[in-house]
């Protein structure tokens, strides 16, 4: 994303309700698609979801959002919502509305099957796929009246890819999914490098394939994990992802320790 645009993948926007839906600006087709989707959804939406739904890259969706915001056709939700809450509190004329925040979480694996199942369990539907390569998929879900989860699924992204910078920016944490085999662990180790470089808290989810017990000490040794990084053994087809998220939250609540 362009830093000058002040827009990132989890920036939340909505169509400006003061602009009539019949108004059609003279803009590039991609920008008009983003505007029509914002109007059609009738709710706030992240740049990542806009990109996935319109089949554009996050960069294109971000530029479109920045341009539409400059023209006052869409608005970034956070600042207007905070202003509305503060004004309502100051005037005490009506109940204070809810301002929705977004938790950006990464789901990383060398196998797209793992990320896809994990995202489907988190979002209930989907996921949507961003324009690629690389393979990046998106799932969103409302987890509280004032809180949305934006999960980005990253599959088979080499450790040296420049995409990691955008993916990791302001991420709450990452669930790294791997199988117990040596080949999968080697691929997982490559993904750990950029996550560490960008300071993203990590929990490792080892897919339980029913072939026997998983030795977490071997997993830690192969991945070079410190003792405070959680390692969870579970099934991404069932509750493995939720168990990993619980450990990730516990680690963040305890200063990085499980």
C-alpha positions as CSV (number, residue, x, y, z in Angstrom):
1,X,0.0,0.0,0.0
2,X,1.2,3.6,-0.6
3,X,2.2,5.1,2.8
4,X,1.3,8.5,1.5
5,X,-2.3,7.4,1.0
6,X,-2.7,6.7,4.7
7,X,-4.6,3.5,3.8
8,X,-3.6,0.0,4.8
9,X,-5.3,-3.4,4.3
10,X,-7.3,-3.2,7.5
11,X,-8.4,0.4,7.0
12,X,-12.2,0.4,7.4
13,X,-14.4,2.6,5.1
14,X,-18.0,3.1,4.3
15,X,-20.0,4.9,1.5
16,X,-20.8,8.5,2.4
17,X,-24.6,8.4,3.0
18,X,-24.9,12.1,2.1
19,X,-24.0,11.3,-1.5
20,X,-27.0,10.0,-3.5
21,X,-26.5,6.5,-4.8
22,X,-27.6,7.7,-8.3
23,X,-24.4,9.9,-8.5
24,X,-21.9,8.2,-10.7
25,X,-18.5,9.8,-10.7
26,X,-16.3,10.0,-13.8
27,X,-13.5,7.7,-12.5
28,X,-11.6,4.6,-13.7
29,X,-13.7,1.4,-13.7
30,X,-11.8,-0.1,-10.8
31,X,-12.6,2.9,-8.6
32,X,-16.2,2.8,-9.6
33,X,-16.3,-0.9,-8.7
34,X,-15.0,-0.2,-5.2
35,X,-17.6,2.6,-4.7
36,X,-20.5,0.4,-5.9
37,X,-19.4,-2.4,-3.6
38,X,-19.2,0.0,-0.6
39,X,-22.7,1.3,-1.5
40,X,-24.1,-2.2,-2.0
41,X,-22.8,-3.7,1.2
42,X,-24.4,-1.0,3.3
43,X,-21.8,-1.5,6.1
44,X,-18.3,-0.6,6.9
45,X,-15.7,-2.8,5.0
46,X,-11.9,-3.2,5.1
47,X,-9.7,-2.5,2.1
48,X,-8.6,-6.2,2.1
49,X,-12.2,-7.3,1.7
50,X,-12.8,-4.7,-1.0
51,X,-9.8,-6.1,-2.9
52,X,-10.9,-9.7,-2.5
53,X,-14.5,-9.0,-3.6
54,X,-13.5,-6.9,-6.6
55,X,-10.6,-9.2,-7.7
56,X,-8.2,-6.3,-7.6
57,X,-4.9,-6.2,-5.8
58,X,-4.8,-4.5,-2.3
59,X,-2.7,-1.8,-3.8
60,X,-5.3,-0.9,-6.4
61,X,-8.1,-1.1,-3.8
62,X,-6.1,1.1,-1.5
63,X,-5.5,3.7,-4.1
64,X,-9.1,3.7,-5.1
65,X,-10.2,4.1,-1.5
66,X,-7.8,7.0,-1.0
67,X,-9.1,8.7,-4.1
68,X,-12.7,8.1,-3.2
69,X,-12.1,9.5,0.3
70,X,-10.5,12.6,-1.2
71,X,-13.7,13.1,-3.2
72,X,-15.8,12.5,-0.1
73,X,-17.5,9.6,-1.7
74,X,-16.4,7.2,1.0
75,X,-15.1,7.9,4.5
76,X,-12.7,6.2,6.8
77,X,-14.9,4.9,9.6
78,X,-12.6,5.3,12.6
79,X,-12.1,9.1,12.8
80,X,-15.7,10.1,12.0
81,X,-17.0,7.4,14.4
82,X,-14.8,8.6,17.2
83,X,-15.9,12.2,16.5
84,X,-19.5,11.2,16.5
85,X,-19.1,9.4,19.9
86,X,-17.3,12.3,21.4
87,X,-19.8,14.8,20.2
88,X,-22.7,12.7,21.4
89,X,-21.0,12.4,24.8
90,X,-20.3,16.2,25.0
91,X,-23.9,17.2,24.0
92,X,-25.5,14.3,25.9
93,X,-28.4,14.5,23.4
94,X,-28.5,10.8,22.4
95,X,-26.8,7.4,23.2
96,X,-23.2,7.1,22.1
97,X,-22.9,4.9,19.0
98,X,-20.5,2.1,18.6
99,X,-17.2,2.6,16.7
100,X,-16.0,-0.7,15.2
101,X,-12.3,-1.6,15.5
102,X,-10.5,-4.3,13.5
103,X,-8.1,-7.0,14.7
104,X,-5.8,-8.0,11.8
105,X,-4.6,-11.6,12.3
106,X,-2.4,-13.6,10.0
107,X,-2.8,-17.3,9.1
108,X,0.4,-18.6,7.6
109,X,1.2,-22.0,6.1
110,X,3.1,-23.6,3.2
111,X,-0.1,-25.4,2.3
112,X,-3.1,-23.4,1.0
113,X,-5.4,-26.2,2.2
114,X,-4.5,-25.4,5.8
115,X,-5.0,-21.7,5.5
116,X,-8.3,-22.1,3.6
117,X,-9.8,-24.4,6.2
118,X,-8.7,-22.2,9.0
119,X,-10.1,-19.1,7.4
120,X,-13.4,-20.9,6.6
121,X,-13.7,-21.8,10.3
122,X,-13.0,-18.3,11.4
123,X,-15.3,-16.5,8.9
124,X,-18.0,-19.0,8.5
125,X,-18.0,-18.4,4.7
126,X,-15.4,-17.9,2.0
127,X,-12.6,-17.1,2.1
128,X,-12.1,-14.6,-0.7
129,X,-8.9,-14.7,-2.6
130,X,-6.9,-11.5,-3.3
131,X,-5.5,-11.0,-6.8
132,X,-2.3,-13.0,-7.0
133,X,0.2,-14.5,-7.0
134,X,1.1,-14.7,-4.1
135,X,-1.9,-16.6,-2.7
136,X,-3.4,-14.3,0.0
137,X,-7.0,-15.0,1.1
138,X,-9.3,-13.0,3.3
139,X,-12.0,-13.8,5.9
140,X,-13.9,-11.3,8.1
141,X,-16.3,-11.8,10.9
142,X,-18.0,-9.7,13.5
143,X,-16.9,-11.0,16.9
144,X,-18.5,-8.2,19.0
145,X,-20.7,-5.2,18.3
146,X,-17.6,-3.0,18.2
147,X,-15.0,-5.5,17.0
148,X,-14.3,-7.2,13.7
149,X,-11.7,-9.9,12.9
150,X,-9.8,-9.6,9.6
151,X,-7.9,-12.8,8.9
152,X,-5.4,-12.8,6.1
153,X,-4.4,-16.3,4.9
154,X,-0.8,-16.4,3.5
155,X,0.2,-19.5,1.7
156,X,3.6,-20.5,0.3
157,X,5.0,-17.0,0.4
158,X,8.8,-17.1,0.3
159,X,10.7,-15.6,3.2
160,X,12.3,-12.9,1.0
161,X,9.0,-11.7,-0.6
162,X,8.5,-7.9,-0.3
163,X,4.8,-8.6,0.3
164,X,5.6,-9.5,3.9
165,X,5.9,-5.8,4.8
166,X,2.3,-5.0,3.9
167,X,1.0,-8.3,5.3
168,X,2.6,-7.8,8.7
169,X,1.9,-4.1,9.2
170,X,0.0,-3.6,12.4
171,X,-0.9,-7.3,12.7
172,X,-2.1,-8.5,16.1
173,X,-0.4,-11.8,15.7
174,X,0.1,-14.8,13.4
175,X,-0.9,-18.5,13.6
176,X,1.7,-20.5,11.7
177,X,0.2,-23.8,10.6
178,X,2.5,-26.8,9.8
179,X,2.5,-30.5,9.6
180,X,4.9,-32.5,11.8
181,X,7.0,-33.8,8.9
182,X,10.5,-32.5,8.2
183,X,9.6,-31.0,4.8
184,X,6.7,-28.9,6.2
185,X,8.7,-27.8,9.2
186,X,11.5,-26.6,6.9
187,X,8.9,-24.5,4.9
188,X,7.5,-23.2,8.2
189,X,10.9,-22.1,9.4
190,X,11.3,-19.9,6.3
191,X,8.0,-18.2,7.0
192,X,9.1,-17.5,10.6
193,X,12.0,-15.3,9.5
194,X,9.9,-12.3,8.2
195,X,7.4,-12.7,11.0
196,X,10.2,-12.3,13.4
197,X,11.8,-9.5,11.4
198,X,8.5,-7.5,11.5
199,X,7.9,-8.3,15.2
200,X,4.7,-10.2,14.7
201,X,3.8,-12.4,17.8
202,X,3.5,-16.0,16.6
203,X,1.8,-19.2,17.8
204,X,2.6,-22.5,16.0
205,X,-0.3,-24.9,15.2
206,X,0.8,-28.4,14.3
207,X,-1.8,-30.2,12.2
208,X,-2.8,-33.4,14.0
209,X,-3.2,-36.0,11.2
210,X,-4.1,-39.0,13.4
211,X,-0.8,-40.8,12.6
212,X,0.4,-40.6,16.2
213,X,1.5,-38.2,18.9
214,X,3.3,-35.1,17.9
215,X,6.5,-34.4,19.8
216,X,6.4,-30.6,20.4
217,X,10.0,-30.6,21.6
218,X,11.1,-31.8,18.1
219,X,8.9,-29.1,16.5
220,X,10.5,-26.4,18.7
221,X,14.0,-27.7,17.8
222,X,13.3,-27.8,14.1
223,X,11.8,-24.3,14.1
224,X,14.2,-22.8,16.5
225,X,11.4,-21.6,18.8
226,X,12.1,-20.1,22.2
227,X,10.3,-21.6,25.2
228,X,7.7,-18.8,25.4
229,X,6.3,-19.2,21.9
230,X,3.1,-21.4,22.1
231,X,3.0,-24.7,20.2
232,X,-0.5,-26.1,19.8
233,X,-1.4,-29.6,18.4
234,X,-4.8,-29.6,16.8
235,X,-6.9,-30.0,13.7
236,X,-7.6,-27.0,11.4
237,X,-10.7,-28.8,10.2
238,X,-12.2,-28.6,13.7
239,X,-11.2,-26.4,16.6
240,X,-7.4,-26.2,16.1
241,X,-7.5,-22.6,14.9
242,X,-9.6,-21.4,17.8
243,X,-7.2,-23.2,20.2
244,X,-4.2,-21.5,18.6
245,X,-5.9,-18.1,18.8
246,X,-6.6,-18.7,22.5
247,X,-2.9,-19.4,23.1
248,X,-1.9,-16.3,21.0
249,X,-4.2,-14.1,23.1
250,X,-2.9,-15.6,26.4
251,X,0.7,-14.9,25.2
252,X,-0.1,-11.3,24.3
253,X,-2.0,-10.7,27.6
254,X,1.1,-12.0,29.5
255,X,3.7,-9.8,27.9
256,X,4.6,-12.3,25.1
257,X,4.6,-15.4,27.4
258,X,2.0,-18.2,27.4
